[in-house]
Amino acid sequence: MAPRKPEKMTFIEEARRKQLVEVAIDTIASEGFMNTTLTDIARRADISKGVISYHFENKDRLIEEVIRTLLRTSYEFIHARVAAAPDDMPEKIRAYIRASFDYMMQNPARAAAQVDLWGSFVSAEAKHDFNVTAYDPCRRYLSALIVTGQERGTIGAMPSLILAALIQGIIDGMMMQWVFAPEAINLTDCADHAVRMVNAYLTSHLSIT
């Protein structure tokens, strides 16, 4: 049976695809990508493996949708927090950092699945897409906030894309450490210190040379 084309989905089919993606996320989070099979996912969803094949051509196509879902839901959560923050760029960047850590704490399975997929997903095409879609939007979004703050005189002179990459690196680095050793990492404290560190740098007027 050929996989159902997404553009031809009914409401029920769309709901089923979303269910399969969520079950796949939970399975990867608990078992790891390399140990997760379509049979495992079908068992957790209490359906036959054929139902998955109806909606997704193979495991790679399902995992690509998992990746898109992980990225989209985190972006939506974080960007909503930033949009609700006062119209002050340092404050919006602080909101971005805090929202990123809050999202991890509220969605530990998604964080675990995302970290596992970073290193385990073997589809070269999908891995490239994941790297591009995961980081380029983050860097550009943060960079735009930094540039706006510089134009308003509330953020010091510095290369915006480099600083954006450093901020995202702090967030993702802490997520990886937390996933591997949650008992050793207090994300609330990490968020507080990350905000202080980045804020001190944002408001400095020293240029990087």
C-alpha positions as a Markdown table, in Angstrom:
| # | Residue | x | y | z |
|---|---|---|---|---|
| 1 | Met | 0.0 | 0.0 | 0.0 |
| 2 | Ala | 1.5 | 3.4 | -1.1 |
| 3 | Pro | 1.9 | 6.0 | 1.7 |
| 4 | Arg | -0.8 | 8.6 | 1.8 |
| 5 | Lys | 0.2 | 11.9 | 0.2 |
| 6 | Pro | 0.1 | 14.7 | 2.9 |
| 7 | Glu | -1.7 | 17.1 | 0.5 |
| 8 | Lys | -4.5 | 14.6 | 0.2 |
| 9 | Met | -5.0 | 14.0 | 3.9 |
| 10 | Thr | -8.4 | 14.0 | 5.5 |
| 11 | Phe | -8.8 | 15.4 | 9.0 |
| 12 | Ile | -8.7 | 11.9 | 10.5 |
| 13 | Glu | -5.5 | 11.0 | 8.5 |
| 14 | Glu | -3.8 | 14.2 | 9.6 |
| 15 | Ala | -4.7 | 13.4 | 13.3 |
| 16 | Arg | -3.3 | 9.9 | 12.8 |
| 17 | Arg | 0.0 | 11.2 | 11.4 |
| 18 | Lys | 0.3 | 13.6 | 14.3 |
| 19 | Gln | -0.3 | 10.7 | 16.7 |
| 20 | Leu | 2.3 | 8.6 | 15.1 |
| 21 | Val | 4.8 | 11.4 | 15.3 |
| 22 | Glu | 4.2 | 11.9 | 19.0 |
| 23 | Val | 4.5 | 8.2 | 19.7 |
| 24 | Ala | 7.7 | 8.1 | 17.7 |
| 25 | Ile | 9.1 | 11.0 | 19.8 |
| 26 | Asp | 8.3 | 9.2 | 23.0 |
| 27 | Thr | 9.8 | 6.0 | 21.8 |
| 28 | Ile | 13.0 | 7.6 | 20.6 |
| 29 | Ala | 13.3 | 9.5 | 23.9 |
| 30 | Ser | 13.0 | 6.3 | 26.0 |
| 31 | Glu | 14.7 | 3.8 | 23.7 |
| 32 | Gly | 17.0 | 5.8 | 21.4 |
| 33 | Phe | 16.8 | 6.2 | 17.7 |
| 34 | Met | 19.0 | 3.2 | 16.9 |
| 35 | Asn | 16.9 | 0.9 | 19.0 |
| 36 | Thr | 13.5 | 2.2 | 17.7 |
| 37 | Thr | 11.8 | 0.3 | 15.0 |
| 38 | Leu | 8.5 | 0.9 | 13.2 |
| 39 | Thr | 7.2 | -2.2 | 15.0 |
| 40 | Asp | 8.1 | -0.6 | 18.4 |
| 41 | Ile | 6.2 | 2.6 | 17.4 |
| 42 | Ala | 3.2 | 0.6 | 16.2 |
| 43 | Arg | 3.1 | -1.4 | 19.4 |
| 44 | Arg | 3.1 | 1.8 | 21.5 |
| 45 | Ala | 0.4 | 3.3 | 19.4 |
| 46 | Asp | -1.6 | 0.0 | 19.6 |
| 47 | Ile | -1.9 | -0.3 | 15.8 |
| 48 | Ser | -0.5 | -2.5 | 13.1 |
| 49 | Lys | 2.8 | -1.6 | 11.4 |
| 50 | Gly | 0.8 | -1.4 | 8.2 |
| 51 | Val | -0.9 | 1.7 | 9.5 |
| 52 | Ile | 2.4 | 3.5 | 9.8 |
| 53 | Ser | 3.3 | 2.4 | 6.2 |
| 54 | Tyr | 0.1 | 3.9 | 5.0 |
| 55 | His | 1.1 | 7.3 | 6.3 |
| 56 | Phe | 4.9 | 7.2 | 5.9 |
| 57 | Glu | 6.9 | 5.6 | 3.2 |
| 58 | Asn | 9.6 | 4.3 | 5.6 |
| 59 | Lys | 11.2 | 5.0 | 8.9 |
| 60 | Asp | 13.3 | 7.9 | 7.5 |
| 61 | Arg | 10.2 | 9.7 | 6.3 |
| 62 | Leu | 8.6 | 9.3 | 9.7 |
| 63 | Ile | 11.8 | 10.6 | 11.4 |
| 64 | Glu | 12.0 | 13.6 | 9.1 |
| 65 | Glu | 8.5 | 14.5 | 10.2 |
| 66 | Val | 9.5 | 14.0 | 13.8 |
| 67 | Ile | 12.4 | 16.4 | 13.3 |
| 68 | Arg | 10.1 | 19.0 | 11.6 |
| 69 | Thr | 7.7 | 18.7 | 14.5 |
| 70 | Leu | 10.4 | 19.0 | 17.2 |
| 71 | Leu | 11.7 | 22.2 | 15.6 |
| 72 | Arg | 8.4 | 23.7 | 14.9 |
| 73 | Thr | 6.9 | 23.2 | 18.4 |
| 74 | Ser | 10.0 | 24.6 | 20.1 |
| 75 | Tyr | 10.1 | 27.6 | 17.7 |
| 76 | Glu | 6.5 | 28.4 | 18.3 |
| 77 | Phe | 6.9 | 28.2 | 22.1 |
| 78 | Ile | 10.0 | 30.4 | 22.2 |
| 79 | His | 8.8 | 32.9 | 19.7 |
| 80 | Ala | 5.5 | 33.4 | 21.5 |
| 81 | Arg | 7.4 | 34.2 | 24.7 |
| 82 | Val | 9.7 | 36.7 | 22.8 |
| 83 | Ala | 6.7 | 38.4 | 21.2 |
| 84 | Ala | 5.0 | 38.8 | 24.6 |
| 85 | Ala | 8.1 | 40.4 | 26.1 |
| 86 | Pro | 8.5 | 44.2 | 26.3 |
| 87 | Asp | 9.7 | 46.0 | 23.2 |
| 88 | Asp | 13.2 | 46.1 | 24.4 |
| 89 | Met | 15.8 | 44.0 | 22.6 |
| 90 | Pro | 17.9 | 42.9 | 25.5 |
| 91 | Glu | 14.7 | 41.9 | 27.3 |
| 92 | Lys | 13.5 | 40.0 | 24.3 |
| 93 | Ile | 16.8 | 38.1 | 24.1 |
| 94 | Arg | 16.6 | 37.3 | 27.8 |
| 95 | Ala | 13.0 | 36.0 | 27.1 |
| 96 | Tyr | 14.4 | 33.9 | 24.3 |
| 97 | Ile | 17.0 | 32.3 | 26.6 |
| 98 | Arg | 14.5 | 31.7 | 29.5 |
| 99 | Ala | 11.9 | 30.3 | 27.1 |
| 100 | Ser | 14.4 | 27.9 | 25.6 |
| 101 | Phe | 15.2 | 26.5 | 29.0 |
| 102 | Asp | 11.5 | 26.4 | 30.1 |
| 103 | Tyr | 10.7 | 24.5 | 26.9 |
| 104 | Met | 13.3 | 21.8 | 27.8 |
| 105 | Met | 11.9 | 21.5 | 31.3 |
| 106 | Gln | 8.3 | 21.3 | 30.1 |
| 107 | Asn | 9.1 | 18.9 | 27.3 |
| 108 | Pro | 11.9 | 16.5 | 28.5 |
| 109 | Ala | 10.9 | 13.7 | 26.0 |
| 110 | Arg | 11.2 | 16.1 | 23.1 |
| 111 | Ala | 14.6 | 17.4 | 24.3 |
| 112 | Ala | 15.9 | 13.8 | 24.7 |
| 113 | Ala | 14.6 | 12.8 | 21.2 |
| 114 | Gln | 16.2 | 15.9 | 19.6 |
| 115 | Val | 19.6 | 15.3 | 21.2 |
| 116 | Asp | 19.5 | 11.6 | 20.2 |
| 117 | Leu | 18.5 | 12.5 | 16.6 |
| 118 | Trp | 21.4 | 15.0 | 16.3 |
| 119 | Gly | 23.9 | 12.2 | 16.4 |
| 120 | Ser | 21.9 | 9.2 | 15.3 |
| 121 | Phe | 19.8 | 9.9 | 12.2 |
| 122 | Val | 21.6 | 8.4 | 9.3 |
| 123 | Ser | 19.8 | 10.0 | 6.3 |
| 124 | Ala | 22.4 | 12.4 | 4.9 |
| 125 | Glu | 19.8 | 14.5 | 3.2 |
| 126 | Ala | 17.7 | 14.7 | 6.3 |
| 127 | Lys | 20.7 | 15.4 | 8.5 |
| 128 | His | 21.7 | 18.3 | 6.2 |
| 129 | Asp | 18.1 | 19.6 | 6.3 |
| 130 | Phe | 18.0 | 19.3 | 10.1 |
| 131 | Asn | 21.2 | 21.2 | 10.6 |
| 132 | Val | 20.1 | 24.0 | 8.3 |
| 133 | Thr | 16.5 | 24.3 | 9.5 |
| 134 | Ala | 17.5 | 23.9 | 13.2 |
| 135 | Tyr | 20.2 | 26.6 | 13.4 |
| 136 | Asp | 19.9 | 29.1 | 10.5 |
| 137 | Pro | 16.5 | 30.4 | 11.6 |
| 138 | Cys | 17.7 | 30.6 | 15.2 |
| 139 | Arg | 20.8 | 32.6 | 14.3 |
| 140 | Arg | 19.0 | 34.9 | 12.0 |
| 141 | Tyr | 16.2 | 35.5 | 14.5 |
| 142 | Leu | 18.6 | 36.3 | 17.4 |
| 143 | Ser | 20.8 | 38.3 | 15.0 |
| 144 | Ala | 17.8 | 40.5 | 14.0 |
| 145 | Leu | 17.0 | 41.2 | 17.7 |
| 146 | Ile | 20.7 | 42.1 | 18.3 |
| 147 | Val | 20.9 | 44.4 | 15.3 |
| 148 | Thr | 17.7 | 46.2 | 16.3 |
| 149 | Gly | 19.0 | 46.7 | 19.8 |
| 150 | Gln | 22.3 | 48.1 | 18.3 |
| 151 | Glu | 20.3 | 50.5 | 16.1 |
| 152 | Arg | 18.4 | 51.7 | 19.2 |
| 153 | Gly | 21.6 | 52.0 | 21.3 |
| 154 | Thr | 20.6 | 49.4 | 23.9 |
| 155 | Ile | 23.1 | 46.7 | 22.7 |
| 156 | Gly | 26.8 | 47.3 | 22.2 |
| 157 | Ala | 28.7 | 46.9 | 18.9 |
| 158 | Met | 29.5 | 43.2 | 18.1 |
| 159 | Pro | 29.1 | 40.8 | 15.2 |
| 160 | Ser | 25.4 | 39.9 | 15.5 |
| 161 | Leu | 25.5 | 36.4 | 13.8 |
| 162 | Ile | 28.5 | 35.3 | 15.9 |
| 163 | Leu | 26.8 | 36.4 | 19.1 |
| 164 | Ala | 23.6 | 34.7 | 18.0 |
| 165 | Ala | 25.5 | 31.4 | 17.4 |
| 166 | Leu | 27.1 | 31.7 | 20.8 |
| 167 | Ile | 23.8 | 32.2 | 22.6 |
| 168 | Gln | 22.2 | 29.2 | 20.8 |
| 169 | Gly | 25.3 | 27.2 | 21.6 |
| 170 | Ile | 24.9 | 27.9 | 25.3 |
| 171 | Ile | 21.3 | 26.7 | 25.1 |
| 172 | Asp | 21.9 | 23.6 | 23.1 |
| 173 | Gly | 25.1 | 22.7 | 25.0 |
| 174 | Met | 23.2 | 22.8 | 28.3 |
| 175 | Met | 20.3 | 20.8 | 26.8 |
| 176 | Met | 22.7 | 18.0 | 25.7 |
| 177 | Gln | 24.4 | 17.9 | 29.2 |
| 178 | Trp | 21.0 | 17.8 | 30.9 |
| 179 | Val | 19.7 | 15.0 | 28.7 |
| 180 | Phe | 22.7 | 12.9 | 29.4 |
| 181 | Ala | 23.0 | 13.7 | 33.1 |
| 182 | Pro | 19.8 | 15.4 | 34.4 |
| 183 | Glu | 20.8 | 14.9 | 38.0 |
| 184 | Ala | 23.9 | 17.0 | 37.5 |
| 185 | Ile | 22.2 | 20.0 | 35.7 |
| 186 | Asn | 19.8 | 22.4 | 37.3 |
| 187 | Leu | 18.2 | 24.1 | 34.3 |
| 188 | Thr | 16.6 | 26.9 | 36.3 |
| 189 | Asp | 20.0 | 27.9 | 37.7 |
| 190 | Cys | 21.6 | 27.5 | 34.2 |
| 191 | Ala | 19.0 | 29.8 | 32.7 |
| 192 | Asp | 19.6 | 32.5 | 35.4 |
| 193 | His | 23.3 | 32.4 | 34.8 |
| 194 | Ala | 23.0 | 32.3 | 31.0 |
| 195 | Val | 20.8 | 35.4 | 31.1 |
| 196 | Arg | 23.2 | 37.3 | 33.4 |
| 197 | Met | 26.2 | 36.4 | 31.3 |
| 198 | Val | 24.6 | 37.2 | 28.0 |
| 199 | Asn | 23.0 | 40.4 | 29.3 |
| 200 | Ala | 26.4 | 41.7 | 30.6 |
| 201 | Tyr | 27.9 | 41.1 | 27.2 |
| 202 | Leu | 24.9 | 42.6 | 25.3 |
| 203 | Thr | 25.1 | 45.9 | 27.2 |
| 204 | Ser | 28.8 | 46.2 | 27.0 |
| 205 | His | 30.1 | 48.7 | 24.4 |
| 206 | Leu | 33.3 | 46.9 | 23.6 |
| 207 | Ser | 33.6 | 45.7 | 20.0 |
| 208 | Ile | 35.1 | 42.4 | 19.1 |
| 209 | Thr | 38.3 | 42.8 | 17.1 |
